[in-house]
């Protein structure tokens, strides 16, 4: 099931221009031809909550990139995030 851009905007009280800005900042993916999928809407909700809490788009992008790191790069060392291998 896809949710239209206008419905997402109405549900989250945001403007379509805001969604375009978040897409340009690489925080959310572009909608499918007929709207956003459920995982995309969930991603938009997270960005909405974070921006409403005062996080900048740059902050959110940094966290998103960190979370996308492969697990082997995270390592298990308490002194750093990168493994020695």
Biopython code that builds the backbone (N, CA, C, O; Angstrom):
import numpy as np
from Bio.PDB.StructureBuilder import StructureBuilder

atoms = [
    (1, "UNK", "N", (0.842, -1.183, 0.000)),
    (1, "UNK", "CA", (0.000, 0.000, 0.000)),
    (1, "UNK", "C", (0.887, 1.245, 0.000)),
    (1, "UNK", "O", (1.824, 1.350, 0.791)),
    (2, "UNK", "N", (0.587, 2.168, -0.878)),
    (2, "UNK", "CA", (1.339, 3.413, -0.967)),
    (2, "UNK", "C", (0.502, 4.570, -0.437)),
    (2, "UNK", "O", (-0.720, 4.590, -0.583)),
    (3, "UNK", "N", (1.181, 5.528, 0.179)),
    (3, "UNK", "CA", (0.520, 6.702, 0.741)),
    (3, "UNK", "C", (0.935, 7.918, -0.075)),
    (3, "UNK", "O", (2.125, 8.153, -0.284)),
    (4, "UNK", "N", (-0.033, 8.682, -0.530)),
    (4, "UNK", "CA", (0.261, 9.837, -1.382)),
    (4, "UNK", "C", (1.053, 10.902, -0.621)),
    (4, "UNK", "O", (1.027, 10.962, 0.608)),
    (5, "UNK", "N", (1.747, 11.726, -1.374)),
    (5, "UNK", "CA", (2.515, 12.825, -0.798)),
    (5, "UNK", "C", (1.598, 13.729, 0.012)),
    (5, "UNK", "O", (1.941, 14.131, 1.124)),
    (6, "UNK", "N", (0.446, 14.048, -0.535)),
    (6, "UNK", "CA", (-0.470, 14.949, 0.174)),
    (6, "UNK", "C", (-0.960, 14.334, 1.486)),
    (6, "UNK", "O", (-1.124, 15.045, 2.477)),
    (7, "UNK", "N", (-1.193, 13.027, 1.501)),
    (7, "UNK", "CA", (-1.630, 12.367, 2.733)),
    (7, "UNK", "C", (-0.520, 12.367, 3.774)),
    (7, "UNK", "O", (-0.775, 12.627, 4.950)),
    (8, "UNK", "N", (0.709, 12.077, 3.356)),
    (8, "UNK", "CA", (1.845, 12.102, 4.286)),
    (8, "UNK", "C", (1.989, 13.503, 4.878)),
    (8, "UNK", "O", (2.181, 13.657, 6.084)),
    (9, "UNK", "N", (1.897, 14.510, 4.032)),
    (9, "UNK", "CA", (2.023, 15.893, 4.507)),
    (9, "UNK", "C", (0.920, 16.239, 5.506)),
    (9, "UNK", "O", (1.174, 16.884, 6.524)),
    (10, "UNK", "N", (-0.278, 15.814, 5.215)),
    (10, "UNK", "CA", (-1.406, 16.085, 6.110)),
    (10, "UNK", "C", (-1.242, 15.335, 7.436)),
    (10, "UNK", "O", (-1.502, 15.896, 8.500)),
    (11, "UNK", "N", (-0.813, 14.074, 7.374)),
    (11, "UNK", "CA", (-0.644, 13.258, 8.583)),
    (11, "UNK", "C", (0.410, 13.848, 9.517)),
    (11, "UNK", "O", (0.256, 13.824, 10.738)),
    (12, "UNK", "N", (1.485, 14.378, 8.928)),
    (12, "UNK", "CA", (2.615, 14.838, 9.725)),
    (12, "UNK", "C", (2.702, 16.352, 9.849)),
    (12, "UNK", "O", (3.634, 16.889, 10.448)),
    (13, "UNK", "N", (1.716, 17.030, 9.274)),
    (13, "UNK", "CA", (1.658, 18.490, 9.349)),
    (13, "UNK", "C", (2.943, 19.135, 8.808)),
    (13, "UNK", "O", (3.560, 19.979, 9.458)),
    (14, "UNK", "N", (3.319, 18.707, 7.603)),
    (14, "UNK", "CA", (4.480, 19.280, 6.931)),
    (14, "UNK", "C", (4.089, 19.668, 5.506)),
    (14, "UNK", "O", (3.070, 19.213, 4.986)),
    (15, "UNK", "N", (4.892, 20.495, 4.895)),
    (15, "UNK", "CA", (4.651, 20.936, 3.522)),
    (15, "UNK", "C", (5.359, 20.015, 2.531)),
    (15, "UNK", "O", (6.390, 19.429, 2.861)),
    (16, "UNK", "N", (4.815, 19.881, 1.317)),
    (16, "UNK", "CA", (5.503, 19.098, 0.291)),
    (16, "UNK", "C", (6.925, 19.614, 0.045)),
    (16, "UNK", "O", (7.825, 18.830, -0.256)),
    (17, "UNK", "N", (7.125, 20.913, 0.170)),
    (17, "UNK", "CA", (8.449, 21.504, -0.002)),
    (17, "UNK", "C", (9.424, 20.951, 1.043)),
    (17, "UNK", "O", (10.610, 20.779, 0.763)),
    (18, "UNK", "N", (8.919, 20.676, 2.235)),
    (18, "UNK", "CA", (9.759, 20.103, 3.291)),
    (18, "UNK", "C", (10.236, 18.712, 2.885)),
    (18, "UNK", "O", (11.406, 18.377, 3.067)),
    (19, "UNK", "N", (9.336, 17.906, 2.337)),
    (19, "UNK", "CA", (9.719, 16.574, 1.873)),
    (19, "UNK", "C", (10.789, 16.674, 0.789)),
    (19, "UNK", "O", (11.755, 15.911, 0.800)),
    (20, "UNK", "N", (10.627, 17.591, -0.128)),
    (20, "UNK", "CA", (11.616, 17.778, -1.195)),
    (20, "UNK", "C", (12.971, 18.181, -0.612)),
    (20, "UNK", "O", (14.015, 17.731, -1.085)),
    (21, "UNK", "N", (12.949, 19.023, 0.407)),
    (21, "UNK", "CA", (14.192, 19.417, 1.067)),
    (21, "UNK", "C", (14.874, 18.241, 1.743)),
    (21, "UNK", "O", (16.096, 18.105, 1.685)),
    (22, "UNK", "N", (14.086, 17.398, 2.378)),
    (22, "UNK", "CA", (14.645, 16.219, 3.038)),
    (22, "UNK", "C", (15.194, 15.236, 2.011)),
    (22, "UNK", "O", (16.198, 14.567, 2.257)),
    (23, "UNK", "N", (14.530, 15.152, 0.858)),
    (23, "UNK", "CA", (15.041, 14.309, -0.226)),
    (23, "UNK", "C", (16.362, 14.868, -0.738)),
    (23, "UNK", "O", (17.313, 14.117, -0.958)),
    (24, "UNK", "N", (16.425, 16.176, -0.927)),
    (24, "UNK", "CA", (17.653, 16.814, -1.411)),
    (24, "UNK", "C", (18.803, 16.627, -0.424)),
    (24, "UNK", "O", (19.961, 16.524, -0.827)),
    (25, "UNK", "N", (18.482, 16.585, 0.865)),
    (25, "UNK", "CA", (19.491, 16.389, 1.910)),
    (25, "UNK", "C", (19.820, 14.900, 2.106)),
    (25, "UNK", "O", (20.611, 14.548, 2.981)),
    (26, "UNK", "N", (19.216, 14.040, 1.296)),
    (26, "UNK", "CA", (19.433, 12.584, 1.339)),
    (26, "UNK", "C", (18.983, 11.942, 2.641)),
    (26, "UNK", "O", (19.535, 10.927, 3.066)),
    (27, "UNK", "N", (17.978, 12.538, 3.271)),
    (27, "UNK", "CA", (17.445, 11.981, 4.515)),
    (27, "UNK", "C", (16.320, 10.995, 4.263)),
    (27, "UNK", "O", (16.110, 10.068, 5.045)),
    (28, "UNK", "N", (15.601, 11.195, 3.176)),
    (28, "UNK", "CA", (14.521, 10.287, 2.794)),
    (28, "UNK", "C", (14.656, 10.000, 1.301)),
    (28, "UNK", "O", (15.266, 10.771, 0.560)),
    (29, "UNK", "N", (14.091, 8.903, 0.883)),
    (29, "UNK", "CA", (14.114, 8.565, -0.536)),
    (29, "UNK", "C", (12.901, 9.170, -1.233)),
    (29, "UNK", "O", (11.903, 9.508, -0.597)),
    (30, "UNK", "N", (13.009, 9.297, -2.537)),
    (30, "UNK", "CA", (11.905, 9.835, -3.329)),
    (30, "UNK", "C", (10.731, 8.871, -3.298)),
    (30, "UNK", "O", (10.920, 7.661, -3.177)),
    (31, "UNK", "N", (9.523, 9.403, -3.408)),
    (31, "UNK", "CA", (8.360, 8.514, -3.405)),
    (31, "UNK", "C", (8.303, 7.695, -4.692)),
    (31, "UNK", "O", (8.873, 8.072, -5.717)),
    (32, "UNK", "N", (7.613, 6.585, -4.612)),
    (32, "UNK", "CA", (7.327, 5.814, -5.814)),
    (32, "UNK", "C", (6.364, 6.641, -6.658)),
    (32, "UNK", "O", (5.912, 7.702, -6.227)),
    (33, "UNK", "N", (6.058, 6.172, -7.823)),
    (33, "UNK", "CA", (5.197, 6.927, -8.740)),
    (33, "UNK", "C", (3.857, 7.316, -8.104)),
    (33, "UNK", "O", (3.333, 8.397, -8.373)),
    (34, "UNK", "N", (3.303, 6.434, -7.261)),
    (34, "UNK", "CA", (1.991, 6.698, -6.673)),
    (34, "UNK", "C", (2.029, 7.013, -5.189)),
    (34, "UNK", "O", (0.980, 7.072, -4.547)),
    (35, "UNK", "N", (3.217, 7.215, -4.629)),
    (35, "UNK", "CA", (3.293, 7.585, -3.226)),
    (35, "UNK", "C", (4.422, 6.898, -2.489)),
    (35, "UNK", "O", (5.291, 6.262, -3.087)),
    (36, "UNK", "N", (4.388, 7.043, -1.166)),
    (36, "UNK", "CA", (5.416, 6.488, -0.285)),
    (36, "UNK", "C", (4.993, 5.129, 0.243)),
    (36, "UNK", "O", (3.818, 4.903, 0.535)),
    (37, "UNK", "N", (5.965, 4.220, 0.364)),
    (37, "UNK", "CA", (5.715, 2.913, 0.973)),
    (37, "UNK", "C", (5.677, 3.087, 2.492)),
    (37, "UNK", "O", (6.041, 4.142, 3.012)),
    (38, "UNK", "N", (5.237, 2.054, 3.193)),
    (38, "UNK", "CA", (5.179, 2.122, 4.661)),
    (38, "UNK", "C", (6.555, 2.359, 5.285)),
    (38, "UNK", "O", (6.667, 3.172, 6.202)),
    (39, "UNK", "N", (7.621, 1.664, 4.812)),
    (39, "UNK", "CA", (8.949, 1.961, 5.383)),
    (39, "UNK", "C", (9.396, 3.404, 5.112)),
    (39, "UNK", "O", (10.065, 4.009, 5.950)),
    (40, "UNK", "N", (9.037, 3.947, 3.965)),
    (40, "UNK", "CA", (9.381, 5.337, 3.668)),
    (40, "UNK", "C", (8.639, 6.295, 4.594)),
    (40, "UNK", "O", (9.217, 7.271, 5.074)),
    (41, "UNK", "N", (7.367, 6.020, 4.844)),
    (41, "UNK", "CA", (6.588, 6.867, 5.758)),
    (41, "UNK", "C", (7.194, 6.804, 7.161)),
    (41, "UNK", "O", (7.270, 7.820, 7.853)),
    (42, "UNK", "N", (7.621, 5.618, 7.578)),
    (42, "UNK", "CA", (8.261, 5.482, 8.896)),
    (42, "UNK", "C", (9.537, 6.313, 8.947)),
    (42, "UNK", "O", (9.814, 6.966, 9.954)),
    (43, "UNK", "N", (10.312, 6.292, 7.871)),
    (43, "UNK", "CA", (11.537, 7.081, 7.787)),
    (43, "UNK", "C", (11.213, 8.581, 7.866)),
    (43, "UNK", "O", (11.922, 9.333, 8.535)),
    (44, "UNK", "N", (10.166, 9.006, 7.196)),
    (44, "UNK", "CA", (9.746, 10.410, 7.226)),
    (44, "UNK", "C", (9.324, 10.799, 8.639)),
    (44, "UNK", "O", (9.648, 11.891, 9.106)),
    (45, "UNK", "N", (8.605, 9.911, 9.319)),
    (45, "UNK", "CA", (8.192, 10.192, 10.704)),
    (45, "UNK", "C", (9.410, 10.417, 11.607)),
    (45, "UNK", "O", (9.411, 11.323, 12.440)),
    (46, "UNK", "N", (10.436, 9.594, 11.439)),
    (46, "UNK", "CA", (11.647, 9.730, 12.256)),
    (46, "UNK", "C", (12.300, 11.086, 12.003)),
    (46, "UNK", "O", (12.677, 11.783, 12.945)),
    (47, "UNK", "N", (12.433, 11.456, 10.738)),
    (47, "UNK", "CA", (13.038, 12.748, 10.410)),
    (47, "UNK", "C", (12.191, 13.876, 10.983)),
    (47, "UNK", "O", (12.734, 14.861, 11.485)),
    (48, "UNK", "N", (10.886, 13.749, 10.918)),
    (48, "UNK", "CA", (9.982, 14.772, 11.467)),
    (48, "UNK", "C", (10.193, 14.936, 12.972)),
    (48, "UNK", "O", (10.290, 16.056, 13.474)),
    (49, "UNK", "N", (10.263, 13.823, 13.679)),
    (49, "UNK", "CA", (10.466, 13.866, 15.131)),
    (49, "UNK", "C", (11.818, 14.502, 15.452)),
    (49, "UNK", "O", (11.912, 15.349, 16.340)),
    (50, "UNK", "N", (12.848, 14.100, 14.739)),
    (50, "UNK", "CA", (14.185, 14.626, 15.011)),
    (50, "UNK", "C", (14.280, 16.121, 14.721)),
    (50, "UNK", "O", (14.865, 16.867, 15.506)),
    (51, "UNK", "N", (13.710, 16.562, 13.604)),
    (51, "UNK", "CA", (13.762, 17.992, 13.306)),
    (51, "UNK", "C", (12.916, 18.778, 14.299)),
    (51, "UNK", "O", (13.275, 19.895, 14.670)),
    (52, "UNK", "N", (11.814, 18.214, 14.724)),
    (52, "UNK", "CA", (10.965, 18.883, 15.722)),
    (52, "UNK", "C", (11.658, 18.990, 17.072)),
    (52, "UNK", "O", (11.358, 19.882, 17.867)),
    (53, "UNK", "N", (12.593, 18.072, 17.327)),
    (53, "UNK", "CA", (13.351, 18.083, 18.579)),
    (53, "UNK", "C", (14.561, 19.005, 18.515)),
    (53, "UNK", "O", (15.281, 19.161, 19.501)),
    (54, "UNK", "N", (14.783, 19.612, 17.364)),
    (54, "UNK", "CA", (15.882, 20.561, 17.234)),
    (54, "UNK", "C", (17.111, 20.050, 16.509)),
    (54, "UNK", "O", (18.079, 20.790, 16.330)),
    (55, "UNK", "N", (17.084, 18.795, 16.088)),
    (55, "UNK", "CA", (18.223, 18.274, 15.339)),
    (55, "UNK", "C", (18.276, 18.919, 13.956)),
    (55, "UNK", "O", (17.242, 19.134, 13.323)),
    (56, "UNK", "N", (19.484, 19.225, 13.494)),
    (56, "UNK", "CA", (19.647, 19.802, 12.167)),
    (56, "UNK", "C", (19.662, 18.697, 11.118)),
    (56, "UNK", "O", (19.865, 17.526, 11.440)),
    (57, "UNK", "N", (19.448, 19.075, 9.871)),
    (57, "UNK", "CA", (19.501, 18.089, 8.790)),
    (57, "UNK", "C", (20.890, 17.466, 8.714)),
    (57, "UNK", "O", (21.026, 16.279, 8.417)),
    (58, "UNK", "N", (21.911, 18.259, 8.981)),
    (58, "UNK", "CA", (23.284, 17.754, 8.987)),
    (58, "UNK", "C", (23.473, 16.717, 10.087)),
    (58, "UNK", "O", (24.102, 15.683, 9.859)),
    (59, "UNK", "N", (22.940, 16.979, 11.273)),
    (59, "UNK", "CA", (23.015, 16.020, 12.383)),
    (59, "UNK", "C", (22.347, 14.700, 11.998)),
    (59, "UNK", "O", (22.897, 13.621, 12.218)),
    (60, "UNK", "N", (21.168, 14.808, 11.429)),
    (60, "UNK", "CA", (20.399, 13.620, 11.071)),
    (60, "UNK", "C", (21.131, 12.830, 9.991)),
    (60, "UNK", "O", (21.182, 11.601, 10.046)),
    (61, "UNK", "N", (21.694, 13.526, 9.017)),
    (61, "UNK", "CA", (22.435, 12.865, 7.945)),
    (61, "UNK", "C", (23.649, 12.119, 8.512)),
    (61, "UNK", "O", (23.937, 10.995, 8.101)),
    (62, "UNK", "N", (24.349, 12.741, 9.443)),
    (62, "UNK", "CA", (25.520, 12.104, 10.057)),
    (62, "UNK", "C", (25.129, 10.819, 10.773)),
    (62, "UNK", "O", (25.808, 9.802, 10.635)),
    (63, "UNK", "N", (24.056, 10.854, 11.526)),
    (63, "UNK", "CA", (23.588, 9.660, 12.231)),
    (63, "UNK", "C", (23.153, 8.591, 11.229)),
    (63, "UNK", "O", (23.445, 7.408, 11.408)),
    (64, "UNK", "N", (22.464, 9.007, 10.189)),
    (64, "UNK", "CA", (22.012, 8.064, 9.170)),
    (64, "UNK", "C", (23.200, 7.363, 8.517)),
    (64, "UNK", "O", (23.162, 6.153, 8.299)),
    (65, "UNK", "N", (24.245, 8.109, 8.207)),
    (65, "UNK", "CA", (25.451, 7.518, 7.602)),
    (65, "UNK", "C", (26.119, 6.559, 8.581)),
    (65, "UNK", "O", (26.570, 5.484, 8.184)),
    (66, "UNK", "N", (26.187, 6.937, 9.853)),
    (66, "UNK", "CA", (26.795, 6.063, 10.855)),
    (66, "UNK", "C", (26.029, 4.749, 10.951)),
    (66, "UNK", "O", (26.630, 3.675, 10.994)),
    (67, "UNK", "N", (24.706, 4.837, 10.985)),
    (67, "UNK", "CA", (23.890, 3.628, 11.117)),
    (67, "UNK", "C", (23.991, 2.731, 9.896)),
    (67, "UNK", "O", (23.703, 1.537, 9.979)),
    (68, "UNK", "N", (24.396, 3.290, 8.765)),
    (68, "UNK", "CA", (24.519, 2.513, 7.534)),
    (68, "UNK", "C", (25.878, 1.830, 7.399)),
    (68, "UNK", "O", (26.093, 1.069, 6.456)),
    (69, "UNK", "N", (26.803, 2.091, 8.334)),
    (69, "UNK", "CA", (28.121, 1.455, 8.272)),
    (69, "UNK", "C", (27.981, -0.053, 8.380)),
    (69, "UNK", "O", (27.151, -0.550, 9.142)),
    (70, "UNK", "N", (28.794, -0.786, 7.618)),
    (70, "UNK", "CA", (28.762, -2.246, 7.752)),
    (70, "UNK", "C", (29.151, -2.661, 9.171)),
    (70, "UNK", "O", (29.970, -1.998, 9.807)),
    (71, "UNK", "N", (28.579, -3.732, 9.658)),
    (71, "UNK", "CA", (28.808, -4.188, 11.031)),
    (71, "UNK", "C", (30.277, -4.447, 11.318)),
    (71, "UNK", "O", (30.736, -4.166, 12.425)),
    (72, "UNK", "N", (31.037, -4.977, 10.348)),
    (72, "UNK", "CA", (32.441, -5.285, 10.606)),
    (72, "UNK", "C", (33.263, -4.024, 10.854)),
    (72, "UNK", "O", (34.305, -4.096, 11.505)),
    (73, "UNK", "N", (32.823, -2.875, 10.351)),
    (73, "UNK", "CA", (33.540, -1.632, 10.602)),
    (73, "UNK", "C", (33.259, -1.098, 11.996)),
    (73, "UNK", "O", (34.035, -0.299, 12.520)),
    (74, "UNK", "N", (32.169, -1.525, 12.598)),
    (74, "UNK", "CA", (31.833, -1.044, 13.932)),
    (74, "UNK", "C", (32.694, -1.701, 14.999)),
    (74, "UNK", "O", (32.987, -1.088, 16.026)),
    (75, "UNK", "N", (33.102, -2.945, 14.763)),
    (75, "UNK", "CA", (33.966, -3.635, 15.711)),
    (75, "UNK", "C", (33.308, -3.826, 17.067)),
    (75, "UNK", "O", (32.141, -3.485, 17.263)),
    (76, "UNK", "N", (34.066, -4.371, 17.986)),
    (76, "UNK", "CA", (33.528, -4.579, 19.337)),
    (76, "UNK", "C", (34.397, -3.918, 20.391)),
    (76, "UNK", "O", (34.198, -4.124, 21.588)),
    (77, "UNK", "N", (35.360, -3.126, 19.945)),
    (77, "UNK", "CA", (36.262, -2.457, 20.879)),
    (77, "UNK", "C", (35.560, -1.325, 21.616)),
    (77, "UNK", "O", (34.922, -0.481, 20.987)),
    (78, "UNK", "N", (35.668, -1.297, 22.942)),
    (78, "UNK", "CA", (35.033, -0.202, 23.694)),
    (78, "UNK", "C", (35.765, 1.128, 23.512)),
    (78, "UNK", "O", (35.249, 2.178, 23.895)),
    (79, "UNK", "N", (36.983, 1.086, 22.919)),
    (79, "UNK", "CA", (37.763, 2.321, 22.775)),
    (79, "UNK", "C", (37.559, 3.002, 21.433)),
    (79, "UNK", "O", (38.045, 4.116, 21.235)),
    (80, "UNK", "N", (36.858, 2.370, 20.512)),
    (80, "UNK", "CA", (36.637, 2.983, 19.208)),
    (80, "UNK", "C", (35.613, 2.231, 18.418)),
    (80, "UNK", "O", (35.235, 1.112, 18.767)),
    (81, "UNK", "N", (35.162, 2.844, 17.352)),
    (81, "UNK", "CA", (34.116, 2.203, 16.559)),
    (81, "UNK", "C", (34.686, 1.342, 15.449)),
    (81, "UNK", "O", (33.961, 0.534, 14.868)),
    (82, "UNK", "N", (35.970, 1.494, 15.140)),
    (82, "UNK", "CA", (36.544, 0.729, 14.038)),
    (82, "UNK", "C", (37.364, -0.433, 14.575)),
    (82, "UNK", "O", (38.083, -0.296, 15.565)),
    (83, "UNK", "N", (37.249, -1.560, 13.921)),
    (83, "UNK", "CA", (38.037, -2.710, 14.338)),
    (83, "UNK", "C", (39.450, -2.583, 13.792)),
    (83, "UNK", "O", (39.695, -1.807, 12.868)),
    (84, "UNK", "N", (40.361, -3.325, 14.345)),
    (84, "UNK", "CA", (41.762, -3.252, 13.942)),
    (84, "UNK", "C", (42.026, -4.025, 12.661)),
    (84, "UNK", "O", (43.121, -3.929, 12.107)),
    (85, "UNK", "N", (41.063, -4.781, 12.178)),
    (85, "UNK", "CA", (41.279, -5.586, 10.982)),
    (85, "UNK", "C", (40.990, -4.830, 9.730)),
    (85, "UNK", "O", (41.126, -5.375, 8.634)),
]
sb = StructureBuilder()
sb.init_structure("model")
sb.init_model(0)
sb.init_chain("A")
sb.init_seg("    ")
for serial, (resi, resn, name, xyz) in enumerate(atoms, 1):
    if name == "N":
        sb.init_residue(resn, " ", resi, " ")
    sb.init_atom(name, np.array(xyz, "f"), 0.0, 1.0, " ", f" {name:<3s}", serial, name[0])
structure = sb.get_structure()
